[in-house]
Amino acid sequence: GNQVSNRKEYRDLAELLLKVKTDIVNSQPAIEELASRLLARYPRRPAMKAELSTIFKKG
């Protein structure tokens, strides 16, 4: 998350986090916490915010 810098990389990160969230039982809180921390750390990256918001929508 700290190394991505464009929309494609943000999308790839979001897809990877969603895959982990669905594949590993009980990982949802940890993945959502990670996404929240990234969004808090980089508030001036609207593309990151848009792509990572999918993590909170898909359960």
C-alpha positions as CSV (number, residue, x, y, z in Angstrom):
1,G,0.0,0.0,0.0
2,N,2.9,2.4,0.7
3,Q,4.5,1.7,-2.7
4,V,1.5,2.0,-5.1
5,S,1.1,5.3,-6.9
6,N,-1.4,5.1,-9.7
7,R,-5.0,4.0,-10.2
8,K,-4.1,0.7,-11.7
9,E,-1.9,-0.2,-8.8
10,Y,-4.6,1.0,-6.4
11,R,-7.1,-1.3,-8.2
12,D,-4.7,-4.2,-8.0
13,L,-4.2,-3.6,-4.3
14,A,-7.9,-3.5,-3.7
15,E,-8.5,-6.7,-5.7
16,L,-5.7,-8.4,-3.7
17,L,-7.2,-7.3,-0.4
18,L,-10.7,-8.5,-1.5
19,K,-9.2,-11.9,-2.4
20,V,-7.6,-12.2,1.0
21,K,-10.8,-11.0,2.7
22,T,-12.9,-13.7,0.9
23,D,-10.3,-16.5,1.0
24,I,-9.2,-16.4,4.7
25,V,-11.9,-16.9,7.3
26,N,-12.2,-14.1,9.9
27,S,-9.8,-11.8,8.0
28,Q,-12.5,-9.2,7.3
29,P,-11.8,-6.9,10.3
30,A,-8.0,-7.0,9.7
31,I,-8.4,-6.2,6.0
32,E,-10.8,-3.3,6.6
33,E,-8.5,-2.0,9.3
34,L,-5.6,-2.1,6.9
35,A,-7.6,-0.2,4.3
36,S,-8.7,2.4,6.8
37,R,-5.1,3.0,7.9
38,L,-4.0,3.4,4.3
39,L,-6.8,5.9,3.7
40,A,-6.0,7.8,6.8
41,R,-2.3,7.9,6.0
42,Y,-2.8,9.1,2.4
43,P,-5.9,11.5,2.5
44,R,-4.8,13.3,-0.6
45,R,-5.0,10.3,-2.9
46,P,-8.6,10.3,-4.3
47,A,-7.9,7.4,-6.6
48,M,-6.7,5.3,-3.7
49,K,-9.9,6.3,-1.8
50,A,-12.1,5.4,-4.7
51,E,-10.5,2.0,-5.3
52,L,-10.1,0.9,-1.6
53,S,-13.7,1.9,-0.9
54,T,-14.8,-1.3,-2.6
55,I,-13.3,-3.3,0.3
56,F,-16.0,-1.9,2.6
57,K,-18.8,-2.5,0.1
58,K,-18.2,-6.1,-0.7
59,G,-18.6,-8.4,2.3
